[in-house]
Amino acid sequence: MLLKSVFTHMLPADVTTYTSEISRVLKKGGRAVVTYFLLNAESRRFVDQNLDVHGLKFEYGGDPLCHVADPEHPERVVAHDEQRIRDGYGQVGCTLQEIAFGNWCGRPSLLGHQDLIIAIKE
């Protein structure tokens, strides 16, 4: 299953729902390749320095684990806390096989723009 540039436009409640659906439809051992904008210590430093190309500096609804570029149109571009995303996959019976980070926040990366997660159904 591939979801490219889907979760980069979803708010936290929708991410939770879709993550659950990913787990529901995958067979045991099945993989999902999903892109995000992930907030972690490194990406937050770049965002704080205004190096991210989207300007993801606004907390969504007072949630420090979700940032948006445009508070009036929050689903235009959304970044999610990496640990929250990790925990969410674990809660629905998936293991994260790999996370690769993109260059959206200003970090050097050969991957490309978005961060990439590979999740496996346990």
Rosetta silent file (secondary structure, phi, psi, omega in degrees, C-alpha in Angstrom):
SEQUENCE: MLLKSVFTHMLPADVTTYTSEISRVLKKGGRAVVTYFLLNAESRRFVDQNLDVHGLKFEYGGDPLCHVADPEHPERVVAHDEQRIRDGYGQVGCTLQEIAFGNWCGRPSLLGHQDLIIAIKE
SCORE:     score description
SCORE:     0.000 S_00000001
   1 L     0.000  135.644  179.310    0.000    0.000    0.000 S_00000001
   2 E  -124.855  126.371  174.449    1.325    3.445   -0.916 S_00000001
   3 E  -126.961   96.529 -178.939    0.023    6.726    0.504 S_00000001
   4 L  -103.968  128.285  177.261    2.072    9.608   -0.882 S_00000001
   5 L    59.414   37.460  175.611    1.239   13.156    0.100 S_00000001
   6 L  -104.272  -55.016 -177.013   -1.925   12.096    1.935 S_00000001
   7 H   -71.865  -12.644  175.611   -1.005   12.456    5.619 S_00000001
   8 H   -76.286   -1.195  178.592    0.704   15.769    4.870 S_00000001
   9 H  -127.756   14.635 -177.534   -2.830   17.163    4.508 S_00000001
  10 L  -113.232  143.911  175.955   -4.554   15.406    7.429 S_00000001
  11 L   -86.944  164.022 -171.212   -5.270   16.606   10.926 S_00000001
  12 H   -51.872  -44.952 -178.613   -4.573   14.360   13.953 S_00000001
  13 H   -61.910  -38.649  178.917   -8.011   12.759   14.297 S_00000001
  14 H   -70.002  -36.373  176.834   -8.010   11.804   10.614 S_00000001
  15 H   -61.238  -43.413  178.755   -4.481   10.394   10.865 S_00000001
  16 H   -59.692  -45.671  179.576   -5.640    8.163   13.721 S_00000001
  17 H   -62.874  -47.674 -177.108   -8.597    6.920   11.667 S_00000001
  18 H   -68.089  -36.629  177.519   -6.552    6.275    8.535 S_00000001
  19 H   -62.145  -41.501  176.162   -3.752    4.536   10.462 S_00000001
  20 H   -61.920  -41.084  179.190   -6.346    2.187   11.917 S_00000001
  21 H   -67.272  -37.076  175.864   -7.726    1.528    8.432 S_00000001
  22 H   -57.351  -48.760 -179.768   -4.234    0.798    7.105 S_00000001
  23 H   -62.842  -38.824 -177.917   -3.839   -1.871    9.763 S_00000001
  24 H   -63.163  -41.233 -173.695   -7.310   -3.250    9.084 S_00000001
  25 H   -88.713  -17.958  178.868   -6.763   -3.805    5.365 S_00000001
  26 L   -76.640  140.767  169.871   -3.175   -5.072    5.458 S_00000001
  27 L   -75.447  160.583  174.828   -2.531   -8.796    5.699 S_00000001
  28 L   -56.458  129.288 -176.913   -0.094   -9.968    8.346 S_00000001
  29 L    87.168   -6.908  178.564    3.346   -9.048    7.023 S_00000001
  30 L   -69.476  153.713 -176.817    1.854   -6.489    4.621 S_00000001
  31 E  -117.673  145.885  171.595    3.611   -3.179    4.164 S_00000001
  32 E  -123.426  130.552  175.719    2.443    0.396    3.931 S_00000001
  33 E  -108.248  118.113 -170.129    4.689    3.107    2.528 S_00000001
  34 E  -134.319  137.140  176.798    3.464    6.466    3.786 S_00000001
  35 E  -103.557  150.056 -178.378    4.843    9.999    3.536 S_00000001
  36 E  -145.565  172.145  156.734    4.636   12.671    6.219 S_00000001
  37 L  -110.603  109.129 -174.421    6.181   15.859    7.437 S_00000001
  38 E   -99.766  131.487  176.342    7.519   14.601   10.782 S_00000001
  39 E   -93.554  122.907  173.362    8.318   16.874   13.702 S_00000001
  40 L  -144.728 -176.079 -175.583   11.279   15.808   15.812 S_00000001
  41 H   -56.745  -42.987 -178.495   14.146   17.659   17.511 S_00000001
  42 H   -67.128  -51.449 -177.108   16.022   18.138   14.241 S_00000001
  43 H   -65.738  -34.790  177.615   13.102   19.273   12.084 S_00000001
  44 H   -63.093  -37.458  176.833   11.810   21.566   14.850 S_00000001
  45 H   -61.517  -44.696  178.915   15.200   23.336   14.932 S_00000001
  46 H   -64.296  -42.494  178.186   14.977   23.934   11.183 S_00000001
  47 H   -61.808  -44.147  179.347   11.359   25.131   11.458 S_00000001
  48 H   -61.932  -26.701  178.433   12.333   27.492   14.302 S_00000001
  49 L   -91.441    8.626 -179.802   15.041   28.913   12.018 S_00000001
  50 L    58.980   34.977  179.527   12.453   29.431    9.242 S_00000001
  51 L   -95.551  -12.636 -179.936   14.287   27.008    6.951 S_00000001
  52 L   -76.812  141.885 -173.191   11.296   24.793    6.165 S_00000001
  53 L   -72.924  -15.167 -176.886    9.744   25.502    2.794 S_00000001
  54 L  -102.268  -13.262 -177.361    6.157   25.404    4.083 S_00000001
  55 L    69.089   46.972 -176.162    6.364   27.634    7.164 S_00000001
  56 L   -81.885   63.607 -175.171    4.960   24.973    9.518 S_00000001
  57 L  -107.082   -2.845 -175.868    5.198   27.133   12.618 S_00000001
  58 E  -100.152  126.802  173.842    1.588   27.262   13.803 S_00000001
  59 E   -68.524  138.054  177.904    0.269   24.807   16.373 S_00000001
  60 E   -86.934  118.835  175.968   -3.011   23.318   15.266 S_00000001
  61 L    54.783   33.538 -179.688   -5.762   23.932   17.830 S_00000001
  62 L    75.957   11.867 -179.740   -3.247   24.381   20.656 S_00000001
  63 E   -94.848  107.404 -178.458   -1.713   20.952   19.949 S_00000001
  64 E   -67.951   -8.589 -178.752    2.100   21.272   20.113 S_00000001
  65 E   -96.484    4.651  177.512    2.412   17.889   18.354 S_00000001
  66 E  -139.897  123.876  178.820    0.752   19.117   15.163 S_00000001
  67 E  -118.597  146.021  177.799    1.876   22.126   13.156 S_00000001
  68 E  -128.352  159.416  178.334    0.240   23.732   10.143 S_00000001
  69 L   -86.724  -29.424 -174.431    1.361   26.359    7.672 S_00000001
  70 L  -135.563  101.282 -178.310   -1.984   28.156    7.430 S_00000001
  71 L   -58.644  -27.533  179.715   -4.253   28.275   10.501 S_00000001
  72 L   -77.865  -24.186  177.680   -7.200   29.404    8.376 S_00000001
  73 L  -134.553   69.867 -169.046   -6.780   26.408    6.026 S_00000001
  74 H   -61.407  -28.401 -177.168   -5.008   23.905    8.268 S_00000001
  75 H   -80.493   -0.026  177.445   -5.195   20.917    5.899 S_00000001
  76 H   -60.335  -49.219  176.393   -3.182   22.742    3.235 S_00000001
  77 L  -149.748  127.905 -175.479    0.076   21.494    4.826 S_00000001
  78 E  -132.928  137.495  173.809    0.349   19.566    8.108 S_00000001
  79 E  -118.252  142.308 -177.020    3.306   18.226   10.107 S_00000001
  80 E  -121.364  148.234  177.073    2.941   15.614   12.846 S_00000001
  81 E   -62.659  128.733 -177.435    5.076   14.701   15.830 S_00000001
  82 H   -58.643  -44.619 -177.686    7.239   11.695   14.971 S_00000001
  83 H   -65.816  -37.520  176.860    6.719    9.957   18.315 S_00000001
  84 H   -61.572  -41.217  179.140    2.934   10.353   18.093 S_00000001
  85 H   -66.073  -44.979  177.203    3.017    8.741   14.652 S_00000001
  86 H   -56.838  -48.799 -179.614    5.247    5.917   15.909 S_00000001
  87 H   -60.872  -39.747 -179.168    2.908    5.314   18.847 S_00000001
  88 H   -62.213  -41.777  177.132   -0.132    5.362   16.577 S_00000001
  89 H   -65.905  -40.887  178.151    1.210    2.587   14.375 S_00000001
  90 H   -61.280  -37.824 -178.713    2.099    0.523   17.440 S_00000001
  91 H   -67.278  -22.161 -179.631   -1.413    0.918   18.820 S_00000001
  92 L  -106.572   14.046  174.019   -2.912   -0.600   15.674 S_00000001
  93 L    83.540   28.805  176.724   -0.519   -3.546   15.468 S_00000001
  94 E  -119.267  147.526  175.838    2.061   -2.258   13.023 S_00000001
  95 E  -109.192  138.508  175.865    5.827   -2.027   13.382 S_00000001
  96 E   -84.486  115.300  179.679    7.818    0.726   11.734 S_00000001
  97 E   -78.580  -37.032 -176.168   10.478   -0.955    9.647 S_00000001
  98 E  -156.836  147.254  167.928   12.086    2.259    8.482 S_00000001
  99 E  -129.508  128.513  175.295   11.866    6.033    8.625 S_00000001
 100 E  -123.650  136.150 -173.171   13.770    8.128    6.102 S_00000001
 101 L   -99.950  136.102  178.275   13.762   11.895    6.343 S_00000001
 102 L   -90.151 -174.373 -175.057   13.216   14.293    3.452 S_00000001
 103 L  -101.137    9.947 -176.434   14.467   17.812    2.904 S_00000001
 104 L   -53.819  -34.114 -174.098   11.179   19.714    3.494 S_00000001
 105 L   -91.501   -4.116 -178.912   12.460   21.309    6.703 S_00000001
 106 L   109.799   -3.507  177.546   15.827   22.375    5.328 S_00000001
 107 L   -75.828  148.238  173.608   17.857   19.288    6.263 S_00000001
 108 L   -69.918  136.133 -179.683   20.088   17.848    3.589 S_00000001
 109 L  -159.371  139.546  174.600   18.546   14.680    2.171 S_00000001
 110 L   -90.122  -10.049 -176.993   18.847   12.575   -0.939 S_00000001
 111 L   -65.340  -42.877 -173.302   15.374   11.102   -0.352 S_00000001
 112 L   129.746 -155.933 -169.082   13.403   14.044   -1.649 S_00000001
 113 L   -77.126  -51.896 -172.380   10.859   16.373   -0.133 S_00000001
 114 L   -94.403  159.084  173.332    8.715   14.365    2.293 S_00000001
 115 E   -78.624  150.881 -173.857    9.592   12.007    5.127 S_00000001
 116 E  -126.714  131.496  176.069    8.912    8.333    4.441 S_00000001
 117 E  -119.131  138.327  169.788    7.672    5.589    6.755 S_00000001
 118 E  -115.542  116.361 -178.993    7.490    1.887    6.009 S_00000001
 119 E  -111.366  141.895  179.706    5.078    0.124    8.363 S_00000001
 120 E  -120.022  132.602  176.284    4.537   -3.640    8.580 S_00000001
 121 E   -73.068  127.060 -179.427    1.385   -5.313    9.913 S_00000001
 122 L   -76.631    0.000    0.000    2.328   -7.660   12.767 S_00000001
